[in-house]
Structures are given as C-alpha cells and as structure tokens.
C-alpha cells in the first residue's frame, strides 16, 4: 500500500515542515481575528502589516528550503 504523505528525513526537513505549518496557522481565521484591530503600524492597518509579514516569511522559508535541497543534492 502506498503512503499518503511523504515525511521529512532530516532535522532541517522537519524544521521546514514546522515553519510551513506555523505560516499556515498564522493565516487562518482565529489568528487573523486576533490581529484585526484598528491599530496603525507605520501608517498601515495592523491586518495589512500582518499579511505582508506572512508573505515575506513564506518567501524566506521557501528560500531556505531551496538552499537545503541544493545542499543535499536532491532534485
């Protein structure tokens, strides 16, 4: 029987999986509800700043993931 999920085999892989899970959790409704307030940060609403932080964090995690894949020699 085939496995439904492919799990990481290294500590770095588990760390990346945890980072992606944290990013997904940061963008779901209960967390967004906590951040959605009438507060300005650098002239922008807090919810917009939170969204930008999630986007930049996603880019950062993907860059780290690409570096790890290149280092390990996987395709």
C-alpha positions as CSV (number, residue, x, y, z in Angstrom):
1,X,0.0,0.0,0.0
2,X,1.3,3.5,-0.9
3,X,1.8,6.1,1.8
4,X,-0.4,9.1,1.7
5,X,2.2,11.5,2.9
6,X,5.9,11.9,2.4
7,X,7.6,12.8,5.6
8,X,10.9,14.6,6.0
9,X,14.0,12.6,6.8
10,X,16.3,15.2,8.3
11,X,16.2,17.8,11.1
12,X,16.3,20.5,8.5
13,X,13.3,19.0,6.7
14,X,11.3,18.7,9.9
15,X,12.2,22.3,10.7
16,X,10.9,23.5,7.3
17,X,7.7,21.5,7.8
18,X,7.2,23.1,11.2
19,X,7.9,26.6,9.6
20,X,5.3,26.0,6.9
21,X,2.7,24.8,9.4
22,X,3.3,27.9,11.5
23,X,2.8,30.1,8.4
24,X,-0.4,28.3,7.6
25,X,-1.6,28.7,11.1
26,X,-0.7,32.4,11.1
27,X,-3.0,33.0,8.1
28,X,-6.2,31.2,9.3
29,X,-9.2,32.9,10.8
30,X,-8.7,32.6,14.6
31,X,-5.3,34.3,14.4
32,X,-6.4,36.9,11.8
33,X,-9.3,37.7,14.3
34,X,-6.7,38.5,17.0
35,X,-4.7,40.7,14.6
36,X,-7.7,42.5,13.0
37,X,-7.8,45.7,15.2
38,X,-8.0,49.4,14.5
39,X,-4.3,49.9,15.0
40,X,-1.9,51.6,12.6
41,X,1.7,50.4,12.2
42,X,3.8,52.7,10.1
43,X,0.6,54.2,8.7
44,X,-0.9,50.9,7.7
45,X,-3.6,48.9,9.4
46,X,-2.3,46.1,11.5
47,X,-4.0,43.4,9.4
48,X,-2.1,44.6,6.3
49,X,1.2,44.6,8.1
50,X,0.4,41.0,9.3
51,X,-0.4,39.9,5.7
52,X,2.9,41.4,4.5
53,X,4.8,39.6,7.3
54,X,3.2,36.3,6.3
55,X,4.1,36.8,2.6
56,X,7.7,37.7,3.4
57,X,8.0,34.8,5.8
58,X,6.8,32.4,3.1
59,X,9.4,33.7,0.7
60,X,12.1,33.3,3.4
61,X,11.1,29.8,4.3
62,X,11.0,28.8,0.6
63,X,14.4,30.3,0.0
64,X,15.8,28.3,3.0
65,X,14.1,25.2,1.6
66,X,15.7,25.7,-1.8
67,X,19.1,26.1,-0.2
68,X,18.6,22.9,1.8
69,X,17.5,21.0,-1.3
70,X,20.5,22.3,-3.3
71,X,22.9,21.4,-0.4
72,X,21.6,17.8,-0.2
73,X,21.7,17.3,-3.9
74,X,18.0,16.3,-4.4
75,X,16.0,17.1,-7.5
